[in-house]
């Protein structure tokens, strides 16, 4: 089924984009990554198609289907199969304000995220609440004192929050019971089969039922 994004009603400021603009640019990035085409070349092919009706980018064909008052409709196909249909606002098609270039850092990070998804190995900066079965490597920066909490089974268990980090960010790792003695501060740990929860206004990393933690390197600083 063709992917459709409605055009943005109104005009964003020069520095800000609407959520629909961002969703559209992110989806274009996903398509370019999936089909192995350069992000800027892919976006420029829309500019070319708006002027010359049709354009090519790698194995993808871009066709301008219609021009409305505030947006242009493009159809993207590959080998005659529909990849998606996009309603692109006119302000995104202005060469002088190439919005994809403005989003280069954000969109290129999606390529990293796609690679992480394939291997299930993630960077902390890309973790979002609801993600599951995650593998990652991080350094332990801080470990809280154990506290006792009531479990859902009616008994009390010890819990700690460890602050862990990699080059992309930090996150709290919540551990319970026997899990809390698996590492020390400054250890570099390998985490397997974790998931991200949202608790008291922040994301937290927790181990799944088959979750594991191992120390890959023990350091003193």
C-alpha positions as protocol buffer text, in pm:
chain_id: "A"
residue {
  index: 1
  type: UNK
  ca { x: 0 y: 0 z: 0 }
}
residue {
  index: 2
  type: UNK
  ca { x: 156 y: 336 z: -97 }
}
residue {
  index: 3
  type: UNK
  ca { x: 290 y: 539 z: 190 }
}
residue {
  index: 4
  type: UNK
  ca { x: 115 y: 875 z: 219 }
}
residue {
  index: 5
  type: UNK
  ca { x: 210 y: 1172 z: 427 }
}
residue {
  index: 6
  type: UNK
  ca { x: -29 y: 1466 z: 427 }
}
residue {
  index: 7
  type: UNK
  ca { x: 114 y: 1806 z: 343 }
}
residue {
  index: 8
  type: UNK
  ca { x: 185 y: 2051 z: 622 }
}
residue {
  index: 9
  type: UNK
  ca { x: -78 y: 2323 z: 654 }
}
residue {
  index: 10
  type: UNK
  ca { x: 98 y: 2650 z: 699 }
}
residue {
  index: 11
  type: UNK
  ca { x: 462 y: 2741 z: 678 }
}
residue {
  index: 12
  type: UNK
  ca { x: 720 y: 2659 z: 946 }
}
residue {
  index: 13
  type: UNK
  ca { x: 976 y: 2915 z: 1054 }
}
residue {
  index: 14
  type: UNK
  ca { x: 1316 y: 2915 z: 889 }
}
residue {
  index: 15
  type: UNK
  ca { x: 1472 y: 2738 z: 1188 }
}
residue {
  index: 16
  type: UNK
  ca { x: 1192 y: 2500 z: 1280 }
}
residue {
  index: 17
  type: UNK
  ca { x: 1015 y: 2218 z: 1102 }
}
residue {
  index: 18
  type: UNK
  ca { x: 675 y: 2072 z: 1175 }
}
residue {
  index: 19
  type: UNK
  ca { x: 645 y: 1718 z: 1304 }
}
residue {
  index: 20
  type: UNK
  ca { x: 507 y: 1614 z: 964 }
}
residue {
  index: 21
  type: UNK
  ca { x: 815 y: 1761 z: 794 }
}
residue {
  index: 22
  type: UNK
  ca { x: 1039 y: 1561 z: 1026 }
}
residue {
  index: 23
  type: UNK
  ca { x: 839 y: 1241 z: 975 }
}
residue {
  index: 24
  type: UNK
  ca { x: 858 y: 1285 z: 600 }
}
residue {
  index: 25
  type: UNK
  ca { x: 1235 y: 1346 z: 600 }
}
residue {
  index: 26
  type: UNK
  ca { x: 1291 y: 1051 z: 832 }
}
residue {
  index: 27
  type: UNK
  ca { x: 1083 y: 825 z: 610 }
}
residue {
  index: 28
  type: UNK
  ca { x: 1275 y: 940 z: 302 }
}
residue {
  index: 29
  type: UNK
  ca { x: 1593 y: 852 z: 488 }
}
residue {
  index: 30
  type: UNK
  ca { x: 1457 y: 505 z: 570 }
}
residue {
  index: 31
  type: UNK
  ca { x: 1374 y: 447 z: 203 }
}
residue {
  index: 32
  type: UNK
  ca { x: 1718 y: 563 z: 88 }
}
residue {
  index: 33
  type: UNK
  ca { x: 1893 y: 343 z: 345 }
}
residue {
  index: 34
  type: UNK
  ca { x: 1681 y: 41 z: 258 }
}
residue {
  index: 35
  type: UNK
  ca { x: 1755 y: 76 z: -114 }
}
residue {
  index: 36
  type: UNK
  ca { x: 2119 y: 179 z: -77 }
}
residue {
  index: 37
  type: UNK
  ca { x: 2103 y: 527 z: -231 }
}
residue {
  index: 38
  type: UNK
  ca { x: 2275 y: 845 z: -115 }
}
residue {
  index: 39
  type: UNK
  ca { x: 2052 y: 1062 z: 106 }
}
residue {
  index: 40
  type: UNK
  ca { x: 2121 y: 1392 z: -70 }
}
residue {
  index: 41
  type: UNK
  ca { x: 2106 y: 1240 z: -418 }
}
residue {
  index: 42
  type: UNK
  ca { x: 1773 y: 1082 z: -330 }
}
residue {
  index: 43
  type: UNK
  ca { x: 1629 y: 1413 z: -210 }
}
residue {
  index: 44
  type: UNK
  ca { x: 1771 y: 1597 z: -513 }
}
residue {
  index: 45
  type: UNK
  ca { x: 1594 y: 1347 z: -738 }
}
residue {
  index: 46
  type: UNK
  ca { x: 1265 y: 1486 z: -605 }
}
residue {
  index: 47
  type: UNK
  ca { x: 1379 y: 1835 z: -704 }
}
residue {
  index: 48
  type: UNK
  ca { x: 1469 y: 1705 z: -1050 }
}
residue {
  index: 49
  type: UNK
  ca { x: 1137 y: 1523 z: -1089 }
}
residue {
  index: 50
  type: UNK
  ca { x: 943 y: 1836 z: -988 }
}
residue {
  index: 51
  type: UNK
  ca { x: 1106 y: 2017 z: -1281 }
}
residue {
  index: 52
  type: UNK
  ca { x: 1128 y: 1739 z: -1539 }
}
residue {
  index: 53
  type: UNK
  ca { x: 841 y: 1507 z: -1439 }
}
residue {
  index: 54
  type: UNK
  ca { x: 1065 y: 1202 z: -1383 }
}
residue {
  index: 55
  type: UNK
  ca { x: 1400 y: 1123 z: -1227 }
}
residue {
  index: 56
  type: UNK
  ca { x: 1617 y: 825 z: -1132 }
}
residue {
  index: 57
  type: UNK
  ca { x: 1825 y: 754 z: -824 }
}
residue {
  index: 58
  type: UNK
  ca { x: 1998 y: 419 z: -832 }
}
residue {
  index: 59
  type: UNK
  ca { x: 1729 y: 159 z: -894 }
}
residue {
  index: 60
  type: UNK
  ca { x: 1454 y: 392 z: -775 }
}
residue {
  index: 61
  type: UNK
  ca { x: 1232 y: 589 z: -1014 }
}
residue {
  index: 62
  type: UNK
  ca { x: 1073 y: 912 z: -894 }
}
residue {
  index: 63
  type: UNK
  ca { x: 773 y: 1054 z: -1079 }
}
residue {
  index: 64
  type: UNK
  ca { x: 596 y: 1384 z: -1018 }
}
residue {
  index: 65
  type: UNK
  ca { x: 227 y: 1289 z: -1024 }
}
residue {
  index: 66
  type: UNK
  ca { x: 61 y: 1621 z: -940 }
}
residue {
  index: 67
  type: UNK
  ca { x: 130 y: 1971 z: -814 }
}
residue {
  index: 68
  type: UNK
  ca { x: -118 y: 2108 z: -566 }
}
residue {
  index: 69
  type: UNK
  ca { x: -133 y: 2454 z: -408 }
}
residue {
  index: 70
  type: UNK
  ca { x: 101 y: 2380 z: -117 }
}
residue {
  index: 71
  type: UNK
  ca { x: 258 y: 2045 z: -201 }
}
residue {
  index: 72
  type: UNK
  ca { x: 373 y: 1814 z: -479 }
}
residue {
  index: 73
  type: UNK
  ca { x: 284 y: 1446 z: -502 }
}
residue {
  index: 74
  type: UNK
  ca { x: 563 y: 1206 z: -594 }
}
residue {
  index: 75
  type: UNK
  ca { x: 546 y: 834 z: -669 }
}
residue {
  index: 76
  type: UNK
  ca { x: 857 y: 626 z: -600 }
}
residue {
  index: 77
  type: UNK
  ca { x: 886 y: 285 z: -768 }
}
residue {
  index: 78
  type: UNK
  ca { x: 1145 y: 13 z: -811 }
}
residue {
  index: 79
  type: UNK
  ca { x: 1115 y: -230 z: -1102 }
}
residue {
  index: 80
  type: UNK
  ca { x: 753 y: -114 z: -1151 }
}
residue {
  index: 81
  type: UNK
  ca { x: 664 y: -191 z: -789 }
}
residue {
  index: 82
  type: UNK
  ca { x: 542 y: 95 z: -570 }
}
residue {
  index: 83
  type: UNK
  ca { x: 782 y: 191 z: -291 }
}
residue {
  index: 84
  type: UNK
  ca { x: 580 y: 488 z: -164 }
}
residue {
  index: 85
  type: UNK
  ca { x: 379 y: 794 z: -253 }
}
residue {
  index: 86
  type: UNK
  ca { x: 486 y: 1118 z: -88 }
}
residue {
  index: 87
  type: UNK
  ca { x: 311 y: 1452 z: -43 }
}
residue {
  index: 88
  type: UNK
  ca { x: 608 y: 1690 z: -17 }
}
residue {
  index: 89
  type: UNK
  ca { x: 542 y: 2050 z: 99 }
}
residue {
  index: 90
  type: UNK
  ca { x: 668 y: 2314 z: -141 }
}
residue {
  index: 91
  type: UNK
  ca { x: 893 y: 2478 z: 119 }
}
residue {
  index: 92
  type: UNK
  ca { x: 1097 y: 2155 z: 140 }
}
residue {
  index: 93
  type: UNK
  ca { x: 1161 y: 2159 z: -234 }
}
residue {
  index: 94
  type: UNK
  ca { x: 1348 y: 2489 z: -240 }
}
residue {
  index: 95
  type: UNK
  ca { x: 1711 y: 2425 z: -335 }
}
residue {
  index: 96
  type: UNK
  ca { x: 1841 y: 2716 z: -127 }
}
residue {
  index: 97
  type: UNK
  ca { x: 1696 y: 2562 z: 187 }
}
residue {
  index: 98
  type: UNK
  ca { x: 1760 y: 2196 z: 116 }
}
residue {
  index: 99
  type: UNK
  ca { x: 1597 y: 2050 z: 426 }
}
residue {
  index: 100
  type: UNK
  ca { x: 1766 y: 1714 z: 392 }
}
residue {
  index: 101
  type: UNK
  ca { x: 2105 y: 1881 z: 426 }
}
residue {
  index: 102
  type: UNK
  ca { x: 1982 y: 2050 z: 743 }
}
residue {
  index: 103
  type: UNK
  ca { x: 1895 y: 1706 z: 878 }
}
residue {
  index: 104
  type: UNK
  ca { x: 2217 y: 1531 z: 765 }
}
residue {
  index: 105
  type: UNK
  ca { x: 2335 y: 1444 z: 1116 }
}
residue {
  index: 106
  type: UNK
  ca { x: 1992 y: 1321 z: 1223 }
}
residue {
  index: 107
  type: UNK
  ca { x: 1930 y: 1119 z: 909 }
}
residue {
  index: 108
  type: UNK
  ca { x: 2276 y: 964 z: 889 }
}
residue {
  index: 109
  type: UNK
  ca { x: 2227 y: 844 z: 1245 }
}
residue {
  index: 110
  type: UNK
  ca { x: 1936 y: 637 z: 1110 }
}
residue {
  index: 111
  type: UNK
  ca { x: 2184 y: 439 z: 902 }
}
residue {
  index: 112
  type: UNK
  ca { x: 2370 y: 357 z: 1222 }
}
residue {
  index: 113
  type: UNK
  ca { x: 2039 y: 268 z: 1384 }
}
residue {
  index: 114
  type: UNK
  ca { x: 1950 y: 40 z: 1092 }
}
residue {
  index: 115
  type: UNK
  ca { x: 2283 y: -139 z: 1131 }
}
residue {
  index: 116
  type: UNK
  ca { x: 2224 y: -169 z: 1504 }
}
residue {
  index: 117
  type: UNK
  ca { x: 1878 y: -312 z: 1447 }
}
residue {
  index: 118
  type: UNK
  ca { x: 2020 y: -578 z: 1219 }
}
residue {
  index: 119
  type: UNK
  ca { x: 2271 y: -693 z: 1480 }
}
residue {
  index: 120
  type: UNK
  ca { x: 2061 y: -605 z: 1788 }
}
residue {
  index: 121
  type: UNK
  ca { x: 2369 y: -419 z: 1915 }
}
residue {
  index: 122
  type: UNK
  ca { x: 2282 y: -63 z: 2010 }
}
residue {
  index: 123
  type: UNK
  ca { x: 2431 y: 264 z: 2128 }
}
residue {
  index: 124
  type: UNK
  ca { x: 2275 y: 423 z: 2436 }
}
residue {
  index: 125
  type: UNK
  ca { x: 2189 y: 745 z: 2252 }
}
residue {
  index: 126
  type: UNK
  ca { x: 1958 y: 552 z: 2017 }
}
residue {
  index: 127
  type: UNK
  ca { x: 1760 y: 371 z: 2287 }
}
residue {
  index: 128
  type: UNK
  ca { x: 1389 y: 448 z: 2314 }
}
residue {
  index: 129
  type: UNK
  ca { x: 1123 y: 329 z: 2559 }
}
residue {
  index: 130
  type: UNK
  ca { x: 961 y: 6 z: 2440 }
}
residue {
  index: 131
  type: UNK
  ca { x: 1267 y: -133 z: 2259 }
}
residue {
  index: 132
  type: UNK
  ca { x: 1338 y: -499 z: 2342 }
}
residue {
  index: 133
  type: UNK
  ca { x: 1599 y: -772 z: 2301 }
}
residue {
  index: 134
  type: UNK
  ca { x: 1886 y: -525 z: 2303 }
}
residue {
  index: 135
  type: UNK
  ca { x: 2258 y: -594 z: 2320 }
}
residue {
  index: 136
  type: UNK
  ca { x: 2508 y: -324 z: 2410 }
}
residue {
  index: 137
  type: UNK
  ca { x: 2848 y: -255 z: 2563 }
}
residue {
  index: 138
  type: UNK
  ca { x: 2890 y: 21 z: 2822 }
}
residue {
  index: 139
  type: UNK
  ca { x: 3106 y: 141 z: 3109 }
}
residue {
  index: 140
  type: UNK
  ca { x: 2972 y: 153 z: 3464 }
}
residue {
  index: 141
  type: UNK
  ca { x: 3005 y: 506 z: 3602 }
}
residue {
  index: 142
  type: UNK
  ca { x: 2814 y: 481 z: 3926 }
}
residue {
  index: 143
  type: UNK
  ca { x: 2622 y: 225 z: 4132 }
}
residue {
  index: 144
  type: UNK
  ca { x: 2360 y: 321 z: 4392 }
}
residue {
  index: 145
  type: UNK
  ca { x: 2326 y: 162 z: 4733 }
}
residue {
  index: 146
  type: UNK
  ca { x: 2083 y: -134 z: 4734 }
}
residue {
  index: 147
  type: UNK
  ca { x: 1728 y: -65 z: 4847 }
}
residue {
  index: 148
  type: UNK
  ca { x: 1449 y: -310 z: 4920 }
}
residue {
  index: 149
  type: UNK
  ca { x: 1132 y: -296 z: 4716 }
}
residue {
  index: 150
  type: UNK
  ca { x: 819 y: -510 z: 4706 }
}
residue {
  index: 151
  type: UNK
  ca { x: 801 y: -733 z: 4402 }
}
residue {
  index: 152
  type: UNK
  ca { x: 483 y: -814 z: 4212 }
}
residue {
  index: 153
  type: UNK
  ca { x: 494 y: -1157 z: 4376 }
}
residue {
  index: 154
  type: UNK
  ca { x: 455 y: -1007 z: 4725 }
}
residue {
  index: 155
  type: UNK
  ca { x: 811 y: -1058 z: 4850 }
}
residue {
  index: 156
  type: UNK
  ca { x: 1092 y: -804 z: 4894 }
}
residue {
  index: 157
  type: UNK
  ca { x: 1396 y: -788 z: 4668 }
}
residue {
  index: 158
  type: UNK
  ca { x: 1707 y: -572 z: 4659 }
}
residue {
  index: 159
  type: UNK
  ca { x: 1739 y: -322 z: 4375 }
}
residue {
  index: 160
  type: UNK
  ca { x: 2017 y: -96 z: 4250 }
}
residue {
  index: 161
  type: UNK
  ca { x: 2042 y: 164 z: 3977 }
}
residue {
  index: 162
  type: UNK
  ca { x: 2371 y: 170 z: 3789 }
}
residue {
  index: 163
  type: UNK
  ca { x: 2458 y: 461 z: 3563 }
}
residue {
  index: 164
  type: UNK
  ca { x: 2622 y: 326 z: 3248 }
}
residue {
  index: 165
  type: UNK
  ca { x: 2762 y: 509 z: 2948 }
}
residue {
  index: 166
  type: UNK
  ca { x: 2911 y: 480 z: 2602 }
}
residue {
  index: 167
  type: UNK
  ca { x: 3027 y: 749 z: 2359 }
}
residue {
  index: 168
  type: UNK
  ca { x: 2665 y: 832 z: 2268 }
}
residue {
  index: 169
  type: UNK
  ca { x: 2516 y: 894 z: 2612 }
}
residue {
  index: 170
  type: UNK
  ca { x: 2421 y: 760 z: 2954 }
}
residue {
  index: 171
  type: UNK
  ca { x: 2130 y: 562 z: 3096 }
}
residue {
  index: 172
  type: UNK
  ca { x: 2027 y: 402 z: 3424 }
}
residue {
  index: 173
  type: UNK
  ca { x: 2043 y: 24 z: 3441 }
}
residue {
  index: 174
  type: UNK
  ca { x: 1802 y: -118 z: 3701 }
}
residue {
  index: 175
  type: UNK
  ca { x: 1895 y: -455 z: 3849 }
}
residue {
  index: 176
  type: UNK
  ca { x: 1723 y: -677 z: 4101 }
}
residue {
  index: 177
  type: UNK
  ca { x: 1816 y: -961 z: 4338 }
}
residue {
  index: 178
  type: UNK
  ca { x: 2114 y: -1168 z: 4230 }
}
residue {
  index: 179
  type: UNK
  ca { x: 2179 y: -936 z: 3934 }
}
residue {
  index: 180
  type: UNK
  ca { x: 2318 y: -659 z: 4153 }
}
residue {
  index: 181
  type: UNK
  ca { x: 2658 y: -818 z: 4225 }
}
residue {
  index: 182
  type: UNK
  ca { x: 2757 y: -886 z: 3865 }
}
residue {
  index: 183
  type: UNK
  ca { x: 2998 y: -592 z: 3822 }
}
residue {
  index: 184
  type: UNK
  ca { x: 3174 y: -299 z: 3988 }
}
residue {
  index: 185
  type: UNK
  ca { x: 3215 y: 72 z: 3915 }
}
residue {
  index: 186
  type: UNK
  ca { x: 3440 y: 139 z: 3610 }
}
residue {
  index: 187
  type: UNK
  ca { x: 3388 y: -212 z: 3467 }
}
residue {
  index: 188
  type: UNK
  ca { x: 3308 y: -234 z: 3098 }
}
residue {
  index: 189
  type: UNK
  ca { x: 3011 y: -466 z: 3069 }
}
residue {
  index: 190
  type: UNK
  ca { x: 2836 y: -655 z: 2791 }
}
residue {
  index: 191
  type: UNK
  ca { x: 2457 y: -656 z: 2824 }
}
residue {
  index: 192
  type: UNK
  ca { x: 2239 y: -904 z: 2637 }
}
residue {
  index: 193
  type: UNK
  ca { x: 1862 y: -926 z: 2592 }
}
residue {
  index: 194
  type: UNK
  ca { x: 1775 y: -601 z: 2771 }
}
residue {
  index: 195
  type: UNK
  ca { x: 1474 y: -374 z: 2720 }
}
residue {
  index: 196
  type: UNK
  ca { x: 1400 y: -4 z: 2774 }
}
residue {
  index: 197
  type: UNK
  ca { x: 1127 y: 103 z: 3018 }
}
residue {
  index: 198
  type: UNK
  ca { x: 992 y: 450 z: 3098 }
}
residue {
  index: 199
  type: UNK
  ca { x: 990 y: 514 z: 3474 }
}
residue {
  index: 200
  type: UNK
  ca { x: 933 y: 841 z: 3661 }
}
residue {
  index: 201
  type: UNK
  ca { x: 994 y: 1054 z: 3358 }
}
residue {
  index: 202
  type: UNK
  ca { x: 1310 y: 889 z: 3231 }
}
residue {
  index: 203
  type: UNK
  ca { x: 1411 y: 587 z: 3029 }
}
residue {
  index: 204
  type: UNK
  ca { x: 1569 y: 294 z: 3212 }
}
residue {
  index: 205
  type: UNK
  ca { x: 1743 y: -17 z: 3088 }
}
residue {
  index: 206
  type: UNK
  ca { x: 1639 y: -351 z: 3238 }
}
residue {
  index: 207
  type: UNK
  ca { x: 1722 y: -714 z: 3175 }
}
residue {
  index: 208
  type: UNK
  ca { x: 1474 y: -942 z: 3005 }
}
residue {
  index: 209
  type: UNK
  ca { x: 1394 y: -1293 z: 3128 }
}
residue {
  index: 210
  type: UNK
  ca { x: 1690 y: -1431 z: 2939 }
}
residue {
  index: 211
  type: UNK
  ca { x: 1903 y: -1123 z: 3004 }
}
residue {
  index: 212
  type: UNK
  ca { x: 2272 y: -1153 z: 3079 }
}
residue {
  index: 213
  type: UNK
  ca { x: 2551 y: -928 z: 3201 }
}
residue {
  index: 214
  type: UNK
  ca { x: 2919 y: -1011 z: 3169 }
}
residue {
  index: 215
  type: UNK
  ca { x: 3230 y: -806 z: 3246 }
}
residue {
  index: 216
  type: UNK
  ca { x: 3433 y: -762 z: 2929 }
}
residue {
  index: 217
  type: UNK
  ca { x: 3697 y: -546 z: 3092 }
}
residue {
  index: 218
  type: UNK
  ca { x: 3761 y: -458 z: 3456 }
}
residue {
  index: 219
  type: UNK
  ca { x: 3930 y: -123 z: 3521 }
}
residue {
  index: 220
  type: UNK
  ca { x: 4000 y: 107 z: 3815 }
}
residue {
  index: 221
  type: UNK
  ca { x: 3915 y: 435 z: 3642 }
}
